[in-house]
């Protein structure tokens, strides 16, 4: 938690660290924040206004309330939707020369020189827009939106915090009800790369990555790990609650996860600066436009240095580790980070992963019976009725998680 707070200190945005095996939130940060102690003493009108009318909106819990296009992280959804529908296979290839012409419009890839001929895993590695434009068209908007909602996008995750936002997944019905118009294929192209009206919250992106790490199983995110009472009878660990299941053949999950691993480990990966770590990471970067380049130019802004920061791109990273047996999910979003944020998102994620790994290594060196004294002393204590243990204080996989997985029909 402290590391996440330090990493986000200069930025607006959020970091979430989650255990995909149980849904336990290990760390959660929203920046900028405010000092809650000031409320206990009572605020003057000036003090309240300095918080309430602050343009950076410190009262917004960005982890659950910041809604923005996820950008290329959404390509995971398009990939799974295509595989699930049969529109794609792991070997499906498309050629990218830097742009894709559809009807009378040219849709550009971020790489103006193109990626050449790429299959699905390599399209994820290099985040090839042109591949996913065509994959999205072939898959269709109905399957994409259905898969997105299965990943808990466009709905509340159920985390125990008030006023969670739901994000938005556009579809045919919404288009007809809102604009009295049919859905056009060009709109599918935009949605396929996480634009075109798609918005998500950081906690939803954490769920998307956790479900991918678990190969189709999602546990409800939760802040409380256990409640310790006066006696063992009064104490309990809160069971993980499975809330989503997406059945996909193992080779398909292998392909998606291999592509996400190459985002970090591959020669052309968009987060390859993280590959020097002592453990494997799979992940995806994303850049979300706040306003189109064309519109910015019409407004008279030719470069980012000339553009007000409120129009700068948002920057995302989401990933999990270790790849073979995932234990942690990290999501970083820098609001209006622009070009600097595009570089820093992976740096921040790397530092958070390293802190998790350091804690994991130190915990593995603690004697097996060292926790017994703490548990016994809690049972003997009569100073309070119960002790609530936050999820971040326990990083182990408990038996109730295994039981929950078995109930979902997954033997992993």
C-alpha positions in Angstrom: 0.0 0.0 0.0 2.8 2.4 1.0 4.7 1.7 -2.2 1.6 2.3 -4.4 0.9 5.6 -2.6 4.5 6.7 -3.2 4.4 5.7 -6.9 1.3 7.7 -7.5 2.2 10.8 -5.5 3.0 13.0 -8.6 0.0 11.8 -10.7 -3.7 11.7 -10.9 -4.9 8.1 -11.2 -5.2 4.8 -9.4 -3.4 1.6 -8.6 -5.1 -1.7 -7.6 -3.3 -4.8 -6.4 -5.5 -7.9 -6.2 -5.1 -11.6 -5.5 -6.9 -13.4 -8.4 -7.2 -16.6 -6.5 -9.6 -15.1 -3.9 -10.5 -11.5 -5.0 -8.6 -10.1 -2.0 -7.6 -6.5 -2.5 -3.9 -6.2 -1.4 -3.6 -2.5 -2.1 -5.8 0.3 -3.5 -4.8 3.9 -4.2 -6.6 6.9 -5.6 -4.8 10.1 -6.3 -5.1 13.0 -5.5 -6.5 12.3 -2.2 -7.4 14.3 1.0 -6.8 14.1 4.7 -9.8 12.4 6.3 -8.6 13.5 9.7 -9.5 17.1 8.8 -13.2 16.1 8.6 -13.1 14.8 12.2 -12.2 18.3 13.5 -14.6 20.0 11.3 -13.9 22.0 8.2 -14.3 25.7 7.6 -16.1 26.8 4.4 -12.8 27.7 2.8 -11.3 24.3 3.7 -14.3 22.5 2.3 -14.3 24.5 -0.9 -10.6 23.8 -1.4 -11.5 20.1 -1.6 -15.0 20.2 -3.1 -14.2 22.6 -6.0 -10.7 21.4 -6.6 -10.5 20.7 -10.4 -8.5 17.6 -9.7 -11.5 16.2 -7.8 -9.8 14.5 -4.8 -13.2 13.3 -3.5 -13.4 11.0 -6.5 -12.4 7.4 -5.6 -10.7 6.8 -8.9 -10.3 3.1 -8.2 -14.0 2.5 -8.5 -15.4 5.8 -10.0 -12.9 6.9 -12.7 -14.5 5.8 -16.0 -12.4 6.0 -19.2 -11.8 4.1 -22.4 -9.5 1.2 -21.6 -7.7 1.5 -25.0 -5.7 -1.5 -26.1 -6.3 -3.5 -22.9 -9.7 -4.2 -24.4 -8.0 -6.2 -27.1 -8.0 -9.1 -24.6 -11.8 -9.0 -24.8 -11.8 -8.9 -28.6 -9.3 -11.8 -28.7 -11.4 -14.0 -26.3 -14.6 -13.1 -28.1 -13.2 -14.1 -31.4 -11.8 -17.4 -30.1 -15.0 -18.2 -28.2 -17.2 -17.5 -31.3 -14.9 -19.4 -33.7 -14.3 -16.3 -35.7 -10.6 -16.5 -34.8 -8.2 -19.3 -34.1 -4.7 -19.1 -32.5 -3.3 -19.3 -36.1 -5.5 -16.6 -37.6 -3.2 -14.0 -39.3 -3.8 -10.5 -40.7 -1.3 -8.2 -42.5 -0.7 -4.8 -41.1 1.0 -2.1 -43.2 0.2 0.7 -40.8 -3.5 1.3 -41.8 -6.7 -0.4 -42.6 -9.2 0.9 -45.2 -12.8 0.1 -44.6 -15.5 1.7 -46.7 -14.4 5.3 -47.2 -12.4 5.6 -44.0 -8.8 4.7 -43.2 -8.2 3.4 -39.7 -4.6 3.8 -38.6 -2.3 1.6 -36.5 -0.2 3.2 -33.8 2.8 1.8 -35.7 2.8 3.8 -38.9 5.3 1.4 -40.5 3.0 -1.6 -39.8 3.6 -4.9 -38.0 3.6 -7.1 -41.1 1.8 -10.5 -41.0 0.9 -11.3 -37.4 -1.0 -14.0 -35.6 -3.2 -13.5 -32.5 -0.4 -13.9 -29.9 1.9 -11.5 -31.8 -0.9 -9.0 -32.3 -1.3 -8.9 -28.6 2.4 -8.6 -28.1 2.8 -5.6 -30.4 -0.8 -4.3 -29.8 -1.5 -4.2 -33.5 -4.6 -2.1 -34.1 -5.0 -3.3 -37.7 -5.2 -6.9 -36.6 -7.9 -6.2 -34.1 -9.9 -3.9 -36.5 -10.3 -7.0 -38.7 -10.7 -9.5 -35.8 -13.5 -7.3 -34.4 -15.3 -7.1 -37.7 -15.2 -10.8 -38.2 -16.3 -11.5 -34.6 -19.1 -9.0 -34.6 -20.3 -6.5 -32.0 -22.8 -8.9 -30.4 -20.2 -11.4 -29.4 -17.8 -8.6 -28.3 -20.3 -7.0 -26.0 -21.4 -10.3 -24.6 -17.9 -11.3 -23.8 -17.1 -7.9 -22.3 -20.0 -8.2 -19.9 -18.9 -11.7 -19.0 -15.6 -10.1 -17.9 -17.6 -7.9 -15.6 -17.2 -4.8 -17.8 -20.3 -2.5 -17.9 -21.5 -3.6 -14.5 -20.7 -3.2 -10.8 -18.1 -5.6 -9.5 -19.7 -5.6 -6.0 -16.6 -4.5 -4.1 -17.6 -3.3 -0.6 -17.3 0.4 -1.3 -20.1 2.9 -1.9 -21.0 4.6 -5.2 -19.1 2.3 -7.5 -19.5 3.2 -11.2 -20.4 0.7 -13.8 -18.6 2.0 -16.9 -20.2 1.5 -20.3 -20.3 -1.1 -23.1 -22.2 0.2 -26.1 -24.4 -2.2 -28.2 -27.1 -2.3 -30.8 -29.9 -1.8 -28.4 -28.4 1.3 -26.8 -27.6 2.8 -30.3 -31.2 2.3 -31.4 -32.7 3.6 -28.1 -30.4 6.6 -28.0 -30.0 7.6 -31.6 -32.8 5.7 -33.3 -30.2 4.3 -35.7 -28.7 0.9 -36.4 -25.2 -0.2 -35.5 -22.6 0.3 -38.2 -19.6 -1.9 -38.8 -17.3 1.1 -38.4 -18.4 1.4 -34.8 -17.3 -2.2 -34.2 -13.8 -1.3 -35.4 -13.5 1.4 -32.7 -15.0 -0.8 -30.0 -12.6 -3.6 -30.9 -9.6 -1.5 -29.6 -11.3 -0.2 -26.5 -12.6 3.2 -27.9 -15.9 4.0 -29.5 -17.9 4.7 -26.3 -16.4 1.9 -24.2 -15.5 3.0 -20.6 -14.2 1.0 -17.7 -13.1 1.6 -14.1 -9.8 0.4 -12.7 -11.5 -2.2 -10.6 -13.2 -3.6 -13.7 -9.9 -3.8 -15.5 -8.5 -5.6 -12.4 -11.4 -8.1 -12.8 -10.7 -8.5 -16.5 -7.0 -9.4 -15.8 -7.9 -11.6 -12.8 -10.3 -13.6 -14.9 -7.7 -14.0 -17.6 -5.1 -15.1 -15.1 -7.6 -17.7 -13.7 -8.5 -18.9 -17.2 -12.1 -18.0 -17.0 -12.9 -17.8 -13.3 -13.6 -14.5 -11.5 -13.9 -14.0 -7.7 -15.7 -11.0 -6.4 -13.1 -8.3 -5.3 -13.2 -7.8 -1.5 -11.4 -5.7 1.1 -11.9 -7.8 4.1 -10.0 -11.1 4.4 -11.1 -12.3 7.8 -12.8 -11.4 11.1 -11.1 -12.4 14.4 -13.3 -12.6 17.5 -12.6 -13.5 21.1 -12.5 -17.2 20.3 -11.9 -19.4 17.3 -15.6 -20.0 17.1 -16.3 -16.3 16.6 -13.5 -15.9 14.0 -13.9 -16.6 10.3 -12.2 -16.2 7.0 -14.5 -14.7 4.4 -14.9 -17.2 1.6 -14.0 -16.2 -1.9 -17.1 -15.7 -4.0 -17.0 -16.8 -7.6 -19.1 -14.4 -9.7 -18.2 -15.2 -13.3 -17.2 -18.2 -15.4 -16.2 -18.2 -19.0 -15.5 -21.6 -20.6 -12.8 -21.6 -23.2 -10.6 -24.5 -24.4 -7.2 -24.5 -22.7 -5.2 -24.0 -25.9 -7.2 -20.7 -26.5 -6.3 -19.4 -23.0 -2.7 -20.5 -23.7 -2.6 -18.3 -26.8 -4.0 -15.2 -25.1 -1.7 -15.6 -22.1 1.3 -16.3 -24.3 0.5 -13.0 -26.1 0.2 -11.1 -22.9 3.5 -12.6 -21.6 5.2 -11.4 -24.8 4.0 -7.9 -24.1 6.7 -7.9 -21.4 9.1 -10.7 -22.6 8.9 -10.3 -26.4 11.2 -8.4 -28.7 8.3 -6.2 -29.8 6.4 -6.1 -26.5 4.9 -2.7 -25.6 6.1 -3.1 -21.9 9.4 -4.9 -22.5 11.2 -2.6 -20.1 9.7 -4.8 -17.3 11.3 -8.1 -18.6 14.4 -7.9 -16.4 12.5 -9.0 -13.3 13.2 -12.2 -11.4 9.7 -13.6 -12.2 7.4 -13.8 -15.2 4.7 -11.2 -15.9 1.8 -11.2 -18.4 0.1 -7.9 -19.1 -1.2 -5.3 -21.5 -0.7 -1.7 -22.0 -3.3 0.8 -23.1 -3.5 4.4 -24.2 -6.9 6.0 -24.3 -7.6 9.2 -26.2 -9.5 11.9 -24.4 -10.2 13.7 -27.6 -9.2 12.8 -31.2 -6.1 14.1 -32.9 -8.3 15.6 -35.6 -10.4 17.5 -33.2 -7.3 18.8 -31.3 -5.9 20.2 -34.6 -9.3 21.8 -35.4 -9.0 23.5 -31.9 -5.5 24.8 -32.9 -3.4 22.3 -30.9 -0.6 20.8 -33.1 1.4 19.1 -30.3 1.0 17.9 -26.8 3.1 20.7 -25.4 0.5 23.2 -26.8 -2.5 21.1 -25.6 -4.1 21.7 -22.1 -3.3 18.7 -19.9 -7.0 17.9 -19.5 -7.0 16.7 -23.1 -3.9 14.5 -22.7 -4.3 10.7 -23.2 -5.0 8.4 -20.2 -2.4 5.6 -19.7 -3.1 2.1 -18.6 -1.2 -1.0 -17.6 -2.8 -4.2 -16.3 -1.0 -7.5 -15.7 -0.5 -10.6 -13.5 2.3 -12.7 -12.1 3.7 -15.3 -12.0 2.5 -16.3 -15.5 2.2 -20.1 -14.7 0.6 -19.8 -11.3 -0.8 -16.2 -11.0 -0.9 -14.8 -7.4 -1.2 -11.1 -8.0 -2.8 -8.7 -10.4 -1.6 -5.1 -10.8 -3.5 -2.3 -12.5 -2.1 1.2 -13.0 -4.0 4.1 -14.6 -2.5 7.6 -15.0 -5.2 10.1 -15.8 -4.2 12.6 -18.5 -0.6 11.3 -18.3 0.2 12.0 -21.9 3.5 11.0 -23.4 5.2 11.0 -20.0 2.5 8.8 -18.5 2.9 6.4 -21.4 6.5 5.7 -20.2 5.8 5.8 -16.5 2.8 3.3 -16.3 5.2 0.4 -16.9 7.8 1.8 -14.5 5.2 2.1 -11.8 3.8 -1.3 -12.4 7.3 -2.8 -12.3 8.0 -1.2 -8.9 4.7 -2.5 -7.5 5.4 -6.0 -8.8 8.8 -5.9 -7.2 7.4 -4.8 -3.9 4.9 -7.7 -4.0 7.8 -10.1 -4.8 9.9 -8.7 -2.0 7.0 -9.2 0.5 6.4 -12.7 -0.9 10.1 -13.6 -0.4 10.2 -12.3 3.1 7.0 -14.1 4.1 8.5 -17.4 2.8 11.3 -17.0 5.3 9.0 -16.6 8.3 8.9 -19.8 10.5 5.7 -21.9 9.9 4.5 -21.5 13.5 5.2 -17.8 13.9 1.5 -16.9 13.2 0.2 -19.1 16.0 1.2 -16.7 18.8 -0.6 -13.9 17.0 -3.8 -15.9 16.6 -3.7 -17.1 20.2 -3.1 -13.6 21.5 -6.1 -12.4 19.5 -8.2 -15.1 21.0 -7.2 -14.1 24.5 -7.6 -10.4 24.0 -10.7 -8.8 25.5 -9.9 -5.2 24.5 -12.3 -5.3 21.5 -15.2 -7.4 20.2 -13.6 -8.3 16.8 -10.6 -7.6 14.7 -11.2 -7.1 11.0 -8.2 -8.3 8.9 -7.8 -6.4 5.6 -7.2 -8.5 2.5 -3.8 -6.9 2.0 -2.6 -8.4 5.3 -2.8 -12.0 4.0 -1.4 -13.1 0.7 -1.9 -16.9 1.0 -4.3 -19.1 -0.8 -6.7 -20.6 1.8 -8.7 -23.8 1.5 -12.0 -21.9 0.9 -10.6 -20.7 -2.4 -9.9 -24.3 -3.5 -13.4 -25.2 -2.5 -14.9 -22.4 -4.4 -13.0 -23.4 -7.6 -14.3 -26.9 -7.2 -17.8 -25.6 -6.9 -17.3 -23.8 -10.2 -16.3 -27.0 -11.9 -12.7 -26.1 -12.4 -10.1 -28.5 -11.1 -7.2 -26.1 -11.5 
